[in-house]
Amino acid sequence: MPKEIVSLSPREEFLISTDGASTVAYGMQGLNWKGKLHYRLIIWQSYRKIKSFYKNALQQKECYYGPFKGEFGHFLLHNLPFLVHLHKKGVKIHYCGMELHKPFLIDENGDSIIYKWYPLPDFFAESAPNANATILPERFRGIVEGFKAVARAEGKPILDISQNNMYWYVFRNWQLEGKQSIYDLSKVYGKSKENICVIFPRKKGGKVTPNNGESWDYEEIARRVSPYFDKVLLVGHPSFSAVVNSGGNIELKVSSDNADTLKYCANARLIITQHSGAVHLGAYVKTPVLIIFKGSPPVKGLMDTVRFRKNLTSQSLNYALNMQEIENFAASGNL
């Protein structure tokens, strides 16, 4: 496979470990010769399965895809763009995935891109997401099995993305070959850009993680940027959001309804978030994003964030590594 070339800004070169991308070749590291042979077989079988699915889906104009039960960033970066790609190719999509993501699965007229839903209820209060390897609560597993059974009975192309090695190393990387697209959701959820800043007060994981860095005082962040905006809105899913006091022009808008989150982001001038799935919201609603990271680089997963965005947007990401940099960016007006 030819070496992938990724363009990085000077700040990204400082923050990123360039050998940390989850490429197909990366999966070979640390394996003995038997492991490498087995891995190569998995890769070959996975490519064969994906290419067959894609060819048949385009020919038959219908397919089954899922189950998606994972992290927000994986949905926005690796699943929604592929589903939009299929929709633009005229494919009827039978989809098994998170019900809370429905507001994203529309075109620029607000019409659903899904032909038939097999929705999974929001279970994040009891089971934390992990890529697309999240362990479903027992009572919801029948939804997935029913979805697969219908696909088999219908004889339509199906891509089972719960196969971890196929999904992680092959499917995500294969999509980079022009198999992604997006709809501009600001045409549905946005009216006009207002002088609003949206902050995701993230609390998922430990106090320090290699992907997200150290935890932040979100009340102080909101207070520091509030003089430069008419409103500062604290948004996100309740299961992953810290408790933050509101007051003045700072408002708490935490909600599990992503239609609300999309509206806030689409009408804002700036999104502030740790290195998490919310980073990719800006691509869908044309709003600048400031990634905040406190700690010592490298930022785990940031190389993947940058390289997987290239089919989605030319929008640059911005970075702040301390409170003063956050305030300076808000004050600069360069949004």
Contacts in CASP RR format, 6 or more apart in sequence:
PFRMAT RR
TARGET T0000
AUTHOR 0000-0000-0000
METHOD contacts of the structure
MODEL  1
MPKEIVSLSPREEFLISTDGASTVAYGMQGLNWKGKLHYRLIIWQSYRKI
KSFYKNALQQKECYYGPFKGEFGHFLLHNLPFLVHLHKKGVKIHYCGMEL
HKPFLIDENGDSIIYKWYPLPDFFAESAPNANATILPERFRGIVEGFKAV
ARAEGKPILDISQNNMYWYVFRNWQLEGKQSIYDLSKVYGKSKENICVIF
PRKKGGKVTPNNGESWDYEEIARRVSPYFDKVLLVGHPSFSAVVNSGGNI
ELKVSSDNADTLKYCANARLIITQHSGAVHLGAYVKTPVLIIFKGSPPVK
GLMDTVRFRKNLTSQSLNYALNMQEIENFAASGNL
1 23 0 8 1.000
1 24 0 8 1.000
1 25 0 8 1.000
4 21 0 8 1.000
4 23 0 8 1.000
4 307 0 8 1.000
6 21 0 8 1.000
6 303 0 8 1.000
6 306 0 8 1.000
6 307 0 8 1.000
6 310 0 8 1.000
8 16 0 8 1.000
8 18 0 8 1.000
8 306 0 8 1.000
9 316 0 8 1.000
11 319 0 8 1.000
12 302 0 8 1.000
12 306 0 8 1.000
12 317 0 8 1.000
12 319 0 8 1.000
14 297 0 8 1.000
15 293 0 8 1.000
15 297 0 8 1.000
15 298 0 8 1.000
15 299 0 8 1.000
15 302 0 8 1.000
15 319 0 8 1.000
16 297 0 8 1.000
16 298 0 8 1.000
16 299 0 8 1.000
16 302 0 8 1.000
16 303 0 8 1.000
16 306 0 8 1.000
17 297 0 8 1.000
17 298 0 8 1.000
17 300 0 8 1.000
17 303 0 8 1.000
18 303 0 8 1.000
20 26 0 8 1.000
20 298 0 8 1.000
20 300 0 8 1.000
20 301 0 8 1.000
20 303 0 8 1.000
20 304 0 8 1.000
21 303 0 8 1.000
21 304 0 8 1.000
21 307 0 8 1.000
22 168 0 8 1.000
22 169 0 8 1.000
22 172 0 8 1.000
22 173 0 8 1.000
22 301 0 8 1.000
22 304 0 8 1.000
23 169 0 8 1.000
23 173 0 8 1.000
24 43 0 8 1.000
24 169 0 8 1.000
24 170 0 8 1.000
24 173 0 8 1.000
26 169 0 8 1.000
27 39 0 8 1.000
27 169 0 8 1.000
28 36 0 8 1.000
28 39 0 8 1.000
31 39 0 8 1.000
42 165 0 8 1.000
42 166 0 8 1.000
42 169 0 8 1.000
43 169 0 8 1.000
43 170 0 8 1.000
45 166 0 8 1.000
46 163 0 8 1.000
46 165 0 8 1.000
46 166 0 8 1.000
46 169 0 8 1.000
46 170 0 8 1.000
46 171 0 8 1.000
47 170 0 8 1.000
47 174 0 8 1.000
49 159 0 8 1.000
49 166 0 8 1.000
50 159 0 8 1.000
50 166 0 8 1.000
50 170 0 8 1.000
50 171 0 8 1.000
50 174 0 8 1.000
52 157 0 8 1.000
53 63 0 8 1.000
53 157 0 8 1.000
53 158 0 8 1.000
53 159 0 8 1.000
54 179 0 8 1.000
56 63 0 8 1.000
56 157 0 8 1.000
57 63 0 8 1.000
57 86 0 8 1.000
57 91 0 8 1.000
57 157 0 8 1.000
58 89 0 8 1.000
58 91 0 8 1.000
60 156 0 8 1.000
60 157 0 8 1.000
61 90 0 8 1.000
61 91 0 8 1.000
61 92 0 8 1.000
62 91 0 8 1.000
62 92 0 8 1.000
62 93 0 8 1.000
62 94 0 8 1.000
62 115 0 8 1.000
62 156 0 8 1.000
62 157 0 8 1.000
63 86 0 8 1.000
63 91 0 8 1.000
63 92 0 8 1.000
63 93 0 8 1.000
63 94 0 8 1.000
63 156 0 8 1.000
63 157 0 8 1.000
63 158 0 8 1.000
63 159 0 8 1.000
64 94 0 8 1.000
64 95 0 8 1.000
64 96 0 8 1.000
64 147 0 8 1.000
64 148 0 8 1.000
64 150 0 8 1.000
64 151 0 8 1.000
64 154 0 8 1.000
64 156 0 8 1.000
64 157 0 8 1.000
64 158 0 8 1.000
64 159 0 8 1.000
65 82 0 8 1.000
65 83 0 8 1.000
65 86 0 8 1.000
65 93 0 8 1.000
65 94 0 8 1.000
65 95 0 8 1.000
65 96 0 8 1.000
65 158 0 8 1.000
65 159 0 8 1.000
65 161 0 8 1.000
66 95 0 8 1.000
66 96 0 8 1.000
66 97 0 8 1.000
66 147 0 8 1.000
66 159 0 8 1.000
66 160 0 8 1.000
66 161 0 8 1.000
66 162 0 8 1.000
67 96 0 8 1.000
67 97 0 8 1.000
67 118 0 8 1.000
67 120 0 8 1.000
67 143 0 8 1.000
67 144 0 8 1.000
67 147 0 8 1.000
67 160 0 8 1.000
67 161 0 8 1.000
67 162 0 8 1.000
68 74 0 8 1.000
68 75 0 8 1.000
68 79 0 8 1.000
68 95 0 8 1.000
68 96 0 8 1.000
68 97 0 8 1.000
68 98 0 8 1.000
68 101 0 8 1.000
68 132 0 8 1.000
68 161 0 8 1.000
69 97 0 8 1.000
69 98 0 8 1.000
69 120 0 8 1.000
69 129 0 8 1.000
69 132 0 8 1.000
69 134 0 8 1.000
69 136 0 8 1.000
69 144 0 8 1.000
69 162 0 8 1.000
70 98 0 8 1.000
70 129 0 8 1.000
70 130 0 8 1.000
70 131 0 8 1.000
70 132 0 8 1.000
70 133 0 8 1.000
70 134 0 8 1.000
71 129 0 8 1.000
71 130 0 8 1.000
71 131 0 8 1.000
71 132 0 8 1.000
71 134 0 8 1.000
71 277 0 8 1.000
72 129 0 8 1.000
72 237 0 8 1.000
72 276 0 8 1.000
72 277 0 8 1.000
72 278 0 8 1.000
73 276 0 8 1.000
73 277 0 8 1.000
73 278 0 8 1.000
73 279 0 8 1.000
73 280 0 8 1.000
74 131 0 8 1.000
74 132 0 8 1.000
75 98 0 8 1.000
75 101 0 8 1.000
75 104 0 8 1.000
76 104 0 8 1.000
76 277 0 8 1.000
76 280 0 8 1.000
76 281 0 8 1.000
76 283 0 8 1.000
76 284 0 8 1.000
77 277 0 8 1.000
77 280 0 8 1.000
77 305 0 8 1.000
77 308 0 8 1.000
77 309 0 8 1.000
77 312 0 8 1.000
78 171 0 8 1.000
78 172 0 8 1.000
78 175 0 8 1.000
78 308 0 8 1.000
79 132 0 8 1.000
79 161 0 8 1.000
80 101 0 8 1.000
80 104 0 8 1.000
80 105 0 8 1.000
80 182 0 8 1.000
81 175 0 8 1.000
81 180 0 8 1.000
81 181 0 8 1.000
81 182 0 8 1.000
81 311 0 8 1.000
81 312 0 8 1.000
82 175 0 8 1.000
82 179 0 8 1.000
82 180 0 8 1.000
83 93 0 8 1.000
83 95 0 8 1.000
83 105 0 8 1.000
83 113 0 8 1.000
83 114 0 8 1.000
84 113 0 8 1.000
84 180 0 8 1.000
84 181 0 8 1.000
84 182 0 8 1.000
84 183 0 8 1.000
85 178 0 8 1.000
85 179 0 8 1.000
85 180 0 8 1.000
85 181 0 8 1.000
86 93 0 8 1.000
87 93 0 8 1.000
87 107 0 8 1.000
87 113 0 8 1.000
88 181 0 8 1.000
92 115 0 8 1.000
92 116 0 8 1.000
93 113 0 8 1.000
93 114 0 8 1.000
93 115 0 8 1.000
93 116 0 8 1.000
94 114 0 8 1.000
94 115 0 8 1.000
94 116 0 8 1.000
94 118 0 8 1.000
94 147 0 8 1.000
94 150 0 8 1.000
94 151 0 8 1.000
94 156 0 8 1.000
95 105 0 8 1.000
95 114 0 8 1.000
95 115 0 8 1.000
95 116 0 8 1.000
95 117 0 8 1.000
95 118 0 8 1.000
96 118 0 8 1.000
96 119 0 8 1.000
96 120 0 8 1.000
96 143 0 8 1.000
96 144 0 8 1.000
96 147 0 8 1.000
97 117 0 8 1.000
97 118 0 8 1.000
97 119 0 8 1.000
97 120 0 8 1.000
98 119 0 8 1.000
98 120 0 8 1.000
98 122 0 8 1.000
99 117 0 8 1.000
99 119 0 8 1.000
99 120 0 8 1.000
99 121 0 8 1.000
99 122 0 8 1.000
100 122 0 8 1.000
100 237 0 8 1.000
100 256 0 8 1.000
100 257 0 8 1.000
100 258 0 8 1.000
101 258 0 8 1.000
102 112 0 8 1.000
102 117 0 8 1.000
102 119 0 8 1.000
102 258 0 8 1.000
103 189 0 8 1.000
103 257 0 8 1.000
103 258 0 8 1.000
103 259 0 8 1.000
103 262 0 8 1.000
104 185 0 8 1.000
104 258 0 8 1.000
104 262 0 8 1.000
104 284 0 8 1.000
105 112 0 8 1.000
105 113 0 8 1.000
105 114 0 8 1.000
106 112 0 8 1.000
106 113 0 8 1.000
106 183 0 8 1.000
106 185 0 8 1.000
106 188 0 8 1.000
107 113 0 8 1.000
107 183 0 8 1.000
108 183 0 8 1.000
108 184 0 8 1.000
108 185 0 8 1.000
108 187 0 8 1.000
108 188 0 8 1.000
109 188 0 8 1.000
110 188 0 8 1.000
113 183 0 8 1.000
118 143 0 8 1.000
118 144 0 8 1.000
118 146 0 8 1.000
118 147 0 8 1.000
119 143 0 8 1.000
120 136 0 8 1.000
120 140 0 8 1.000
120 143 0 8 1.000
120 144 0 8 1.000
121 140 0 8 1.000
122 256 0 8 1.000
123 136 0 8 1.000
123 137 0 8 1.000
123 140 0 8 1.000
124 237 0 8 1.000
124 239 0 8 1.000
124 240 0 8 1.000
125 238 0 8 1.000
125 239 0 8 1.000
126 137 0 8 1.000
127 134 0 8 1.000
127 135 0 8 1.000
127 136 0 8 1.000
127 137 0 8 1.000
128 134 0 8 1.000
128 204 0 8 1.000
128 205 0 8 1.000
131 164 0 8 1.000
131 167 0 8 1.000
131 168 0 8 1.000
132 161 0 8 1.000
132 162 0 8 1.000
132 164 0 8 1.000
132 167 0 8 1.000
133 162 0 8 1.000
133 164 0 8 1.000
136 144 0 8 1.000
144 162 0 8 1.000
148 158 0 8 1.000
148 160 0 8 1.000
151 158 0 8 1.000
152 158 0 8 1.000
159 171 0 8 1.000
161 167 0 8 1.000
161 171 0 8 1.000
172 308 0 8 1.000
175 311 0 8 1.000
176 307 0 8 1.000
176 308 0 8 1.000
176 310 0 8 1.000
176 311 0 8 1.000
178 311 0 8 1.000
179 311 0 8 1.000
180 311 0 8 1.000
180 312 0 8 1.000
181 311 0 8 1.000
182 283 0 8 1.000
182 284 0 8 1.000
182 312 0 8 1.000
182 313 0 8 1.000
183 284 0 8 1.000
184 284 0 8 1.000
184 285 0 8 1.000
184 286 0 8 1.000
185 262 0 8 1.000
185 266 0 8 1.000
185 284 0 8 1.000
185 285 0 8 1.000
186 266 0 8 1.000
186 284 0 8 1.000
186 285 0 8 1.000
186 286 0 8 1.000
186 287 0 8 1.000
188 262 0 8 1.000
189 259 0 8 1.000
189 262 0 8 1.000
189 263 0 8 1.000
189 265 0 8 1.000
189 266 0 8 1.000
189 267 0 8 1.000
189 285 0 8 1.000
190 263 0 8 1.000
190 266 0 8 1.000
190 267 0 8 1.000
190 285 0 8 1.000
191 267 0 8 1.000
192 267 0 8 1.000
193 267 0 8 1.000
193 268 0 8 1.000
193 269 0 8 1.000
193 287 0 8 1.000
194 230 0 8 1.000
194 231 0 8 1.000
194 267 0 8 1.000
194 268 0 8 1.000
194 269 0 8 1.000
195 229 0 8 1.000
195 230 0 8 1.000
195 231 0 8 1.000
195 269 0 8 1.000
196 229 0 8 1.000
196 230 0 8 1.000
196 231 0 8 1.000
196 232 0 8 1.000
196 233 0 8 1.000
196 264 0 8 1.000
196 267 0 8 1.000
196 268 0 8 1.000
196 269 0 8 1.000
196 270 0 8 1.000
197 225 0 8 1.000
197 228 0 8 1.000
197 229 0 8 1.000
197 231 0 8 1.000
197 232 0 8 1.000
197 233 0 8 1.000
197 268 0 8 1.000
197 269 0 8 1.000
197 270 0 8 1.000
197 271 0 8 1.000
197 272 0 8 1.000
197 330 0 8 1.000
198 233 0 8 1.000
198 235 0 8 1.000
198 264 0 8 1.000
198 265 0 8 1.000
198 268 0 8 1.000
198 270 0 8 1.000
198 271 0 8 1.000
198 272 0 8 1.000
198 287 0 8 1.000
199 218 0 8 1.000
199 221 0 8 1.000
199 222 0 8 1.000
199 225 0 8 1.000
199 232 0 8 1.000
199 233 0 8 1.000
199 234 0 8 1.000
199 235 0 8 1.000
199 271 0 8 1.000
199 272 0 8 1.000
199 273 0 8 1.000
200 234 0 8 1.000
200 235 0 8 1.000
200 236 0 8 1.000
200 241 0 8 1.000
200 271 0 8 1.000
200 272 0 8 1.000
200 273 0 8 1.000
200 274 0 8 1.000
200 276 0 8 1.000
200 278 0 8 1.000
201 216 0 8 1.000
201 218 0 8 1.000
201 234 0 8 1.000
201 236 0 8 1.000
201 241 0 8 1.000
201 242 0 8 1.000
201 244 0 8 1.000
201 254 0 8 1.000
202 212 0 8 1.000
202 240 0 8 1.000
202 241 0 8 1.000
202 242 0 8 1.000
202 273 0 8 1.000
202 274 0 8 1.000
202 276 0 8 1.000
202 278 0 8 1.000
203 215 0 8 1.000
203 240 0 8 1.000
203 241 0 8 1.000
203 242 0 8 1.000
204 212 0 8 1.000
204 240 0 8 1.000
204 276 0 8 1.000
205 212 0 8 1.000
206 215 0 8 1.000
207 214 0 8 1.000
207 215 0 8 1.000
208 214 0 8 1.000
208 215 0 8 1.000
208 295 0 8 1.000
209 300 0 8 1.000
210 299 0 8 1.000
210 300 0 8 1.000
211 275 0 8 1.000
211 276 0 8 1.000
211 299 0 8 1.000
211 300 0 8 1.000
211 301 0 8 1.000
212 274 0 8 1.000
212 275 0 8 1.000
212 276 0 8 1.000
212 293 0 8 1.000
213 274 0 8 1.000
213 275 0 8 1.000
213 293 0 8 1.000
213 294 0 8 1.000
213 295 0 8 1.000
213 299 0 8 1.000
214 294 0 8 1.000
214 295 0 8 1.000
215 242 0 8 1.000
215 294 0 8 1.000
216 274 0 8 1.000
216 292 0 8 1.000
216 294 0 8 1.000
218 234 0 8 1.000
218 242 0 8 1.000
218 244 0 8 1.000
219 244 0 8 1.000
219 245 0 8 1.000
220 323 0 8 1.000
221 272 0 8 1.000
221 292 0 8 1.000
221 323 0 8 1.000
221 326 0 8 1.000
222 232 0 8 1.000
222 234 0 8 1.000
222 244 0 8 1.000
222 250 0 8 1.000
223 250 0 8 1.000
224 323 0 8 1.000
224 326 0 8 1.000
224 327 0 8 1.000
224 330 0 8 1.000
225 232 0 8 1.000
225 272 0 8 1.000
225 326 0 8 1.000
225 327 0 8 1.000
225 330 0 8 1.000
226 232 0 8 1.000
226 248 0 8 1.000
226 249 0 8 1.000
226 250 0 8 1.000
228 330 0 8 1.000
228 331 0 8 1.000
228 333 0 8 1.000
229 249 0 8 1.000
229 269 0 8 1.000
229 270 0 8 1.000
229 330 0 8 1.000
230 249 0 8 1.000
231 249 0 8 1.000
231 250 0 8 1.000
231 251 0 8 1.000
232 249 0 8 1.000
232 250 0 8 1.000
232 251 0 8 1.000
233 251 0 8 1.000
233 253 0 8 1.000
233 264 0 8 1.000
233 268 0 8 1.000
234 241 0 8 1.000
234 244 0 8 1.000
234 246 0 8 1.000
234 250 0 8 1.000
234 251 0 8 1.000
234 252 0 8 1.000
234 253 0 8 1.000
234 254 0 8 1.000
235 241 0 8 1.000
235 253 0 8 1.000
235 254 0 8 1.000
235 255 0 8 1.000
235 260 0 8 1.000
235 261 0 8 1.000
235 264 0 8 1.000
235 265 0 8 1.000
236 253 0 8 1.000
236 254 0 8 1.000
236 255 0 8 1.000
236 261 0 8 1.000
236 278 0 8 1.000
237 254 0 8 1.000
237 255 0 8 1.000
237 256 0 8 1.000
238 254 0 8 1.000
238 255 0 8 1.000
238 256 0 8 1.000
239 256 0 8 1.000
241 254 0 8 1.000
244 252 0 8 1.000
246 252 0 8 1.000
253 260 0 8 1.000
253 264 0 8 1.000
255 261 0 8 1.000
261 281 0 8 1.000
262 281 0 8 1.000
262 284 0 8 1.000
262 285 0 8 1.000
265 271 0 8 1.000
265 281 0 8 1.000
265 282 0 8 1.000
265 285 0 8 1.000
265 287 0 8 1.000
266 285 0 8 1.000
266 286 0 8 1.000
266 287 0 8 1.000
268 287 0 8 1.000
269 287 0 8 1.000
269 288 0 8 1.000
269 335 0 8 1.000
270 287 0 8 1.000
270 288 0 8 1.000
270 289 0 8 1.000
270 290 0 8 1.000
270 330 0 8 1.000
270 335 0 8 1.000
271 278 0 8 1.000
271 281 0 8 1.000
271 282 0 8 1.000
271 287 0 8 1.000
271 288 0 8 1.000
271 289 0 8 1.000
271 290 0 8 1.000
272 289 0 8 1.000
272 290 0 8 1.000
272 292 0 8 1.000
272 326 0 8 1.000
273 279 0 8 1.000
273 289 0 8 1.000
273 290 0 8 1.000
273 291 0 8 1.000
273 292 0 8 1.000
274 291 0 8 1.000
274 292 0 8 1.000
274 293 0 8 1.000
275 291 0 8 1.000
275 293 0 8 1.000
275 299 0 8 1.000
275 301 0 8 1.000
275 302 0 8 1.000
275 305 0 8 1.000
279 289 0 8 1.000
279 291 0 8 1.000
279 305 0 8 1.000
279 317 0 8 1.000
280 309 0 8 1.000
280 312 0 8 1.000
281 287 0 8 1.000
281 289 0 8 1.000
282 288 0 8 1.000
282 289 0 8 1.000
282 313 0 8 1.000
282 315 0 8 1.000
283 309 0 8 1.000
283 312 0 8 1.000
283 313 0 8 1.000
283 315 0 8 1.000
286 315 0 8 1.000
288 315 0 8 1.000
288 318 0 8 1.000
288 335 0 8 1.000
289 315 0 8 1.000
289 317 0 8 1.000
289 318 0 8 1.000
290 318 0 8 1.000
290 319 0 8 1.000
290 320 0 8 1.000
290 326 0 8 1.000
290 329 0 8 1.000
291 317 0 8 1.000
291 318 0 8 1.000
291 319 0 8 1.000
291 320 0 8 1.000
292 319 0 8 1.000
292 320 0 8 1.000
292 321 0 8 1.000
292 326 0 8 1.000
293 299 0 8 1.000
293 319 0 8 1.000
293 320 0 8 1.000
293 321 0 8 1.000
294 321 0 8 1.000
294 322 0 8 1.000
295 321 0 8 1.000
305 317 0 8 1.000
306 317 0 8 1.000
309 317 0 8 1.000
318 329 0 8 1.000
319 325 0 8 1.000
320 326 0 8 1.000
320 328 0 8 1.000
320 329 0 8 1.000
END
